[in-house]
């Protein structure tokens, strides 16, 4: 039996798709850097080094949208795309985990 198909992505412009992809890459790296969830300094260091390049790509995606006249962010549509791409789970790694009950 096959797993259920994920919902389709909403229709996005190329720039919006690039924005979503770059944003999630940054979120993933921030999750790896998060000291409350980290395992070692080396993996955090590597993620921080990669973050610099990914932040530039994120900025370029936003700049491309702006240059093309895409001045409005369609938050509901982009949020749907983020949910489809597992953005909720991925962004949880950026937050501080709840305190454990002793």
C-alpha positions in Angstrom: 0.0 0.0 0.0 1.3 3.4 -0.9 1.4 6.3 1.5 -1.2 9.0 0.9 -0.2 11.6 -1.7 0.6 15.0 -0.2 -1.7 17.9 -1.2 -0.6 19.7 -4.3 1.4 22.8 -4.0 -0.6 26.0 -4.7 0.2 27.9 -7.9 3.2 30.0 -7.3 5.3 32.3 -9.4 8.8 31.2 -10.1 10.0 33.9 -7.6 7.6 32.8 -4.9 8.7 29.2 -5.3 12.3 30.3 -5.0 11.4 32.3 -1.9 9.8 29.3 -0.3 12.7 27.0 -1.1 15.3 29.4 0.2 13.3 30.2 3.3 13.0 26.5 4.2 16.7 26.0 3.6 17.5 28.8 6.1 15.0 27.4 8.6 16.7 24.0 8.3 20.1 25.5 9.0 18.8 27.6 11.9 17.4 24.4 13.4 20.8 22.8 13.1 22.4 25.8 14.8 19.9 26.0 17.6 21.9 25.5 20.8 18.9 24.1 22.7 18.7 21.2 20.2 22.3 20.8 19.1 24.6 17.9 19.5 28.0 19.3 18.9 29.7 22.6 18.0 31.1 21.3 14.7 27.7 20.6 13.1 26.5 24.0 14.4 29.6 25.7 12.9 29.0 24.0 9.5 25.4 25.0 9.5 26.3 28.6 10.4 28.8 28.8 7.6 26.2 27.5 5.1 23.7 30.0 6.5 25.6 32.9 5.1 25.2 31.6 1.5 21.6 30.6 2.0 20.7 34.0 3.4 22.2 35.7 0.3 20.1 33.4 -1.9 17.0 34.2 0.2 17.7 37.9 -0.2 18.1 37.4 -4.0 14.8 35.6 -4.2 13.1 38.5 -2.5 14.9 41.0 -4.6 13.8 39.2 -7.8 10.2 39.3 -6.6 10.5 43.0 -6.0 12.2 43.7 -9.4 9.5 41.8 -11.2 6.8 43.9 -9.6 5.7 41.2 -7.1 5.4 43.7 -4.3 2.7 41.9 -2.3 3.3 38.8 -0.3 0.3 36.5 -0.6 0.6 35.1 2.9 -2.2 32.6 2.8 -1.0 31.0 -0.4 2.6 30.9 0.8 1.6 29.5 4.1 -0.2 26.7 2.3 2.9 26.0 0.3 5.0 25.9 3.5 2.6 23.5 5.1 2.7 21.2 2.0 6.5 21.2 2.2 6.5 20.3 5.9 7.4 23.8 7.0 5.6 23.5 10.3 7.7 20.5 11.5 10.9 22.0 10.0 10.4 25.4 11.8 9.8 23.7 15.2 13.5 22.9 15.3 14.2 26.6 15.5 12.2 27.1 18.7 13.3 26.3 22.3 12.0 22.8 23.3 9.6 22.7 26.2 11.0 22.2 29.6 11.0 18.5 30.7 8.8 17.7 33.6 10.9 16.2 36.5 
